[in-house]
Structures are given as C-alpha cells and as structure tokens.
Amino acid sequence: MTVFAALCALGAEKILAHELEHTGFTVLRRQRGRVSFTAASAPQQFAQRRDGRNMSRPEFPSGEAALSALVRANLWLRTADRVYIEAASFPAHNFDALYEGVRRVRWQDIFPKNVRVVVDKVRIYQSKLNSERSVQSISHKAVYDALGAAWRMRTLPETGERREIRIYLERNQVSVLLDTSGEPLYRRGYRHSGGTAPLRETLAAILLHTLSWRRKTPLHDAFCGSGTIPLEAALYACNIAPGLCRPFGFETLPCFLDQAGASLVARLRAEAAAAIRTDCLVRISGSDADPQAVAMAAENARRAFSAAEAEMERAGVSGKIPQPRFSAADFRSLEAPFAEGLLLSNPPYGIRIGSQEEASALYREMAVLRGIFPGWAMGFVSAEKNFEEDFGCRADSVRQFRSGKLDSFFYVYKTKAEY
C-alpha cells in the first residue's frame, strides 16, 4: 500500500482531512501540519462530466491506482501545500538506526542519475535524536551512499534538477517523505504578480472550507489586493482543479517518464478539464482602494481562466468560464450587491503592512461594514489579537492558522442566512 502525506497550514489538518475524504481518498492519520492518506479501494469519483457520469473508472491494478492517486491529489487538493510519498517509516532511537533506515530505501528506483537530491527540511518532536542538523546530515549521507552503491559511482552530481526529501521524527518514529509537487501547491500557475503581502491561495481555500461556503452564495472581498480570495472561490465554484494549469515535480520521476505514465497524467488532466462547470451562477466580486491592485487582480483572473479554457479546448470541450468581477473602490463607499452573502477579506495589518497602530485605526473604520452589509456573514484574517476590540464586535468564532512563518487569526461573524 502506497502512503502519501499532504502538508497544510498548522491548524488546518482537520479541514485537509475532510477534503481528502471528500475527494475520494482514505485518511490514515492526522498529525501536526500534515495528513497521511492512501488511495481508497473504491474511491468516490469527484471529477465528473457535466452530464453527471464519471469521467474515469477506478479499475486499475494497485501500482497504477497509486500513480493515479498521486496525480489526482496534486491536481485537485485546494488546501494542501505539498503532496509527498512516504518512502519509508521506521523507529530510530539512535543515529545508526536512522542511517540504516534511510539507506535501505531503493532510491535508485526513484531518482535518475542526473538529479541533485536534497534533504530540505527536518521536523523533530519528542524524540531522542533532537538535533535537526545532525539528522539532516546523516539522512543526506545515507541517501548518497545508497545511490553511489547502486550506480557504482564514487561521487554524485551536485548540479542538476533539485529533488527534495523531508524527514519527520516524532516520538522516535521516522517518516521519510519524497516531494512530488515541485513548486508549492499554492502556486496555481496563473499569478503574474502577488502585490504587497499576498494571501496564499491554499490559505484562502482553507478559509472557504472553514465557512462551508456554497457556490451559489454571493461573495465579496472588500480588500481584494491581487484577487486571491475571489479567484480561489471562483475556481471552486466552477469545479476547476487548482493544479490544472501547472507542472508538477512527479512528472520527471522514472515511473512517469514512460509512455504509460505520461498517458495517465494526460488522461487525468483531460478529465479534470472536462469536469469544469461553465453553466454555474458565479456571484463573486472583489474591490480595493488601490487601482493598481485591482488591475493586477483582473489580469490574474484573465490568465487563470484563459489557461483553464485552453485546457478545456485540448480536452475537446468548449465553453466560457464565468469570472469574478473587480472594481476600484474604498470599502467605506461600497454598497451590498445582494441582501445576503459572505464578505471575506484579508485586510492590511501591522505585521504584513504598516504599523500595528495603523492596523488598529483601519479596523475601527471597518466597523462601517456591519452597516453596509447587514444581512451578510463576515470573515476577516488578521495577525492582531485585538481585532474584535477595534472592530467593535465580538466574533462568533475565532480560528488560528500558521501558514509559512505567519500566525493568522480568522474572525467569523455569522448571520441567520446560510452561506
């Protein structure tokens, strides 16, 4: 059984596990910042034709089923930052056990000779081996010793395409993870520029999942910046696979370089393209006081949906994908476009932009939004713990996430209306 691990923002593990199950995978366990999973024996098919029939039939042998699961996870997961293969799992109470466990992996079956293998990160929790630098060095030596012996090479190349391995050591149990995504999954492939302190796409997806936002519900972002939240909502509303228009690291692994592997990737991409909905009602919009940011958001939308439509055309499907609307407007001058909806924003705050005093002043001014959008649910992201006091209203719920090196609080204000 092939085991995969999907990484996510700290605090979003339950959300990612739910997405994995909804996407048709079997969740094995949730751990800090990651969820382990495998291909289900009879996966729920989430990519469907617009006539409702399944696009693929999960009837492959176990090896191909694992490859298919790997491709689908990278293509479809919205809240995961990366997808890894668990290459090995073993106990290690000393460095000899660590070395032998890592060296035992058949790395020569995974990597071609012209790549540079890097142990990029080590994470340790409650283990006897508590030096990240030592664990990294010994793991790196074990990989290179194994490859050198298999290829009968005294030295291995220090140039070439980079391949990353990550080591987790939790309660003396080692997990050796092989990256399959390449660039992080929050890089959807459409962004020309992110502007000042942009929100990660995966965190935007986490916010939408936290709120259980429905496609039919109007959504507006009053501080849209380069458009991350409206664009992520539109990708979800139109059933566009977030990884459809970008390459992945797994595509250069030996198992995908032959004709069968390449054909599998092409087929699953075509299925994802054919699953895009062009007949859905999209009432998604964004505004910002900065006209340059709005222009950037519109350009990002054009690039994202043009690329998706090109994939549809390659799959033999025609149609025009509905897009979110963007406008230049100060939040104080807004008018609610509908009686009910969801206002979801990532306003500027002290750690990201300006000072904490400026952020507090902005949050006090944002109180007018409660009057402008009286029937709307609201969600705001901030690194400031005093947001509720400045905004003048206690949130119905507060969630904390850590994405990258930044801790964020998500303040949710509910209404009787469903979103």
LINZIJO-V803396 format. One record per pair of residues at least 24 apart in sequence whose ideal C-beta (glycine too) atoms are under 8 Angstrom apart, sorted by the first residue. I is the first residue (numbers start at 1). J is the second residue. Records with the same first field share a line. If there is no record, write none. Layout:
I: J  J
This chain:
1: 38
2: 38  39  66  69  70  85  86
3: 28  36  37  38  85  86  89
4: 36  37  38  69  70  73  83  84  85  86
5: 34  35  36  37  83  84  85  86  175  177
6: 34  35  37  73  77  80  81  82  83  84
7: 33  34  80  81  82  83  84
8: 33  34  35  79  80  81  202  206
9: 33  79  81  200  202  203  206  401  402  403
10: 401  402  403
11: 399  400  401  402
12: 79  206  401
15: 79  206  209  210
16: 77  79  80
18: 209
19: 77  78  79  80  209
20: 73  77
22: 46
23: 72  73  76  77
24: 72
25: 69  73
31: 168  170
32: 125
33: 123
34: 168
36: 86
37: 73
38: 69
39: 65  66  68  69
43: 69
46: 76
47: 72  76  241  268  271  272  274  275
48: 275
49: 274  275
50: 274  275  277  279
55: 271  274  275
56: 267  268  271
64: 260  264
67: 255  256  261  264
68: 264  268
70: 180  250
71: 248  250  264  265  268
72: 268
74: 180  181  185  243  248  250
75: 241  242  243  244  268  269  272
76: 241  242  243  272
77: 185  242  243
78: 202  205  209  232  235  236  242
79: 202  205  206  209
80: 185  202
81: 184  185  186  200  202
82: 179  180  181  184  185
83: 180  181  185
84: 166  177  178  179  180
85: 177  178  180
86: 175  176  177  178
87: 165  176  177  178
88: 174  175  176
89: 173  174  175  176
90: 173  174
91: 172  173  174
92: 129  169  172  173  174
93: 128  129  172
94: 128  129
95: 129  134  138
98: 129  135  138  139  142  169  174
99: 138  139  141  142
100: 142
101: 142  174  176
102: 138  139  142  143  146  167  174  176
103: 142  143  145  146
104: 146
105: 143  146  176
106: 146  150
107: 143  146  147  150
108: 146  147  150  151
109: 254
110: 178  253  254
111: 147  163  254
112: 252  254
113: 151  153  157
114: 157  160  161
115: 157  160  161  162  163
116: 157  158  159  160  161  162  163
117: 143  144  147  156  163  165
118: 162  163  164  165
119: 143  164  165  166  167
120: 164  165  166  179
121: 166  167
122: 166  167  168  169
123: 166  167  168  169  170
124: 169  170
125: 169  170  171
126: 170  171
127: 169  170  171  172
128: 172
129: 169  172
135: 167  169
136: 167
139: 165  167  176
161: 252
163: 249
164: 249
179: 249
180: 248  249  250  253
181: 248  249  250
182: 247  248  249  250
183: 246  247  249
185: 242  243
187: 246
188: 235  242  243  245  246  304
189: 243  244  245  246  307
190: 231  245  300  303  304  307
191: 226  300  303
192: 296  299  300  303
193: 226  296  300
194: 226  228
195: 225  226  293  296
196: 225  352  353
197: 348  352  353
198: 225  226  228
199: 225  228  229  346  381
200: 228  403  404
201: 228  231  232  242
202: 403
203: 381  401  403  408
204: 228  229  232  233  346
205: 232  236  242
206: 401
207: 344  379  381  410
208: 232  233  236  344
210: 379  399  410  412
211: 342  344  377  379  412  419
212: 419
213: 342  344  419
214: 418  419
215: 280  281  282
216: 281  283
217: 283  340  341  342  418  419
218: 283  284  285  337  338  340  341  342
219: 283  284  285  341  342  343  344
220: 284  285  286  287  334  336  337  341  342  343  344  373
221: 285  286  287  343  344  345  346
222: 286  287  288  331  334  343  345  347  369
223: 288  331  345  346  347  348
224: 286  287  288  293  294  297  326  345
225: 288  290  293  296  297  346
226: 293  296  297  300
227: 286  296  297  298  300  301  324  326
228: 346
229: 286  344  345  346
230: 284  285  286  297  301  324  326
231: 297  300  301  304  324
233: 284  324  344
234: 282  284  301  305  322  323  324
235: 304
237: 277  280  282  284
238: 276  277  278  280  282  308  321  322
239: 275  276  277  280
240: 276  308  321
241: 272  275
244: 269  272  273  307  308  311
245: 304  307  308  311
269: 311  315
270: 314  315
271: 315
272: 311
273: 308  311  312  314  315  317
274: 312  315  316  317
276: 308  312  317  319  321
278: 319  320  321  322
280: 322
281: 322
282: 322  323  324
283: 337  338  341
284: 324  325
285: 324  325  326  327  337
286: 324  325  326  327
287: 326  327  328  329  331  334
288: 326  328  329
289: 328  329  330  331
290: 328
291: 328
294: 326  327  328
297: 326
298: 326
301: 326
331: 366  368  369
332: 365  368
334: 369  372  373
335: 372
336: 372  373  374  375  376
339: 375
340: 375  376  415  417  419
341: 373  375  376  377  419
342: 376  377  378  379  419
343: 369  373  376  377  378  379
344: 378  379  380
345: 379  380  381
346: 380  381
347: 380  381  382
349: 382  383  384
350: 383  384
351: 383  406
352: 383  406
356: 384
359: 384
360: 384  386  390
363: 387  390  391
364: 390  391  392
366: 391
367: 391  392  393
375: 415  417
376: 415  417
377: 412  413  414  415  417  419
378: 412  413
379: 410  411  412  413
380: 410  411
381: 408  409  410  411
382: 408  409  411
383: 407  408  409
384: 409
385: 409
387: 411
